[in-house]
Structures are given as C-alpha cells and as structure tokens.
Amino acid sequence: MNWHAIRAIYRFEMARTFRTVTQSIASPVLSTSLYFVVFGASIGSRMGAIDGVSYGAFIIPGLIMLSLLNESISNASFGIYMPKWAGTIYELLSAPVSYIEVVIGYVGAAATKSLILGVLILLTARLFVPYEIAHPVWMLGFLLLTAVTFSLFGFIIGLWADDFQKLQVIPLMIVTPLTFLGGAFYSINMLPPVWQKITLFNPVVYLISGFRWSFYGVADVNVGVSMAAILGFLALCLVLVWWIFRTGWKLKS
C-alpha cells in the first residue's frame, strides 16, 4: 500500500476544503441552522411530541442526515471530477498508484469533510433545542458508515459525469427528495397504512431511522435492517468502483 500517495491525495483535497471554508463548511451549517430556527424552535414549540420526543429534537437526526448525504456526494464527486475536467486524471492513472489508493485518498477526504460538518451541525443544534444521545457508539457508527458510503457513491457520480450540471442531477433530483420523503421531518408511522408500505421502498428511510434510533432509542424500522441497508449499499458501491477501474469506463475515453 502506497501510503505516501494516499496522504498526498488526502491532504490536497482537505487543503481545498479549508481554502473554501465558507462554502464547504459555514454555508451548510448556516442553512441547517435555519431549519432548526424555523422547524425546531418556532414550529416545534407548538407541536406535540413524536414517540415521546419533542419535535425540535426529533428532526435533528433527519437534518444531519440530509446535510451528510448531500455534502458527502458533492465533496467526492467534485473532487474526482476536477482532474477529469482539467485532464490531470491521466497523470494520476499513469502514476504508480493503484485504484484502491486513489479511492481511499479521495473518498477518505470527502468522508472527513462530511464528518466535520455533521459534528458541527450536531453542536449547533444544541443552541436551539435540547437533545440526548442514547447510543453514542452506534451514532458514530451510523455517521461514519453513511459518510463513507455516500462519499463512495459521490465518487462514482464524479466519474460518470460529463459536465458540471450532471454533478448536481442526482443529489438535487433524487437524494434530496428521497430524504425529505424518508422521515426527516416526521415518523412514517404517522402516514396512512398504504403509504407506510410504499415509503419502505425509499432506501433513505432506513438511514434516518437507524440514525434516529441511536439518539432516542425509537425507530420506524428495525435497527438491524437499517445497518444491513447501509452495508449493502456500501458493498454495491465498492463493486461498481472495482468494475469502473477494471474496465476503464469513463476513464479512458
């Protein structure tokens, strides 16, 4: 394993983040804070508890997951797309660096950025609503697995994209709607029975449900199923990355 190469890629991507800290960190935290002000402090104070949890506290896991998914995808996709756009990816492919080391460097940096953002949002939430974390180890596990999995997914999107517009297609048109419809602001048990069954086809439901369980011990689906869903999607992304580098799809053309 070429740790020097991994460290070089990782440090380069992290340096780019800190050069644009306002856009990379401050902007998502500020946007999420507005959700806490509107839905948590204002509307939440006028709503009843859900599963014994105040509404302001109930939406915290969903809001963190919303930011985590979008930022993980965005960071990883933009990180690998820029070398493609500039043409420097051919230098990377011809260097004595394996695709595993390339993936670890880019995905590791994207996941680190997302984890920093997730922790900052968690700390910011304390300013608006009180909350407790019933299972902190599980919470960190869900946070880490989700950041790595969707950074890997974003890496695939960055390889697939032919222009800057395509980088935003899947996050804006698929991931964000699925997150809003996946129980970020409500429990799926509040839906009519038919819609509860339909909602279970939304993969984001399992991510938010498992993450919320780690906070309050309540979940819409079994926590084991939630963990299996994350691990299954992670395995699928790993297979896709292996296939892309093995065939050279979108890399050699």
C-alpha angles and dihedrals in degrees: 000000000000100000092173091062092046091050092048093052092043095049092046092053093045091049089054089054094052091048088059098033093143093058097034102043115004097049097053092044091050092047092051091046088060089057089053091050095047103033101023109038101023109030095022093061089060097047130080126247121277115219088344094307123112113248094241091056093039094063096049096089091046093051092047090049091049092055093039095054095046096043094045091053094042096048095048097041094049092044095058096033094060094063088049092050093046093043094237092116089085089062088051093049092049094048120097090262124116122226089247091061091046091052093046091051098048098035092043092054093046092048091048091053090049093049091051089050093047092052092047091051090048090053092045091053089062089067091061110029135016117240141164133217109221096184109026095172092053090045092056090045093054091044093051096043093048093048093049095043096050093040086057089048089050090050088057091049090051090053091047098047119098096188141014093265092062090057089069100039099085098037094048102035102033116014099043095047091046090051094050089047093042099077100275091137101022144023115259087225086074090065126088113271094255093053091046089061093045091049090057088072088065106094093204089066089071093050095050094041094052092045092049090050090058088058104041108007092245125111141171092221134024112286091228090058090049092053091046090052092054093046091047093053090046090054091049092052091049091053091049092050091049090051093048094053092041094054099029091232110177089356105077098039 
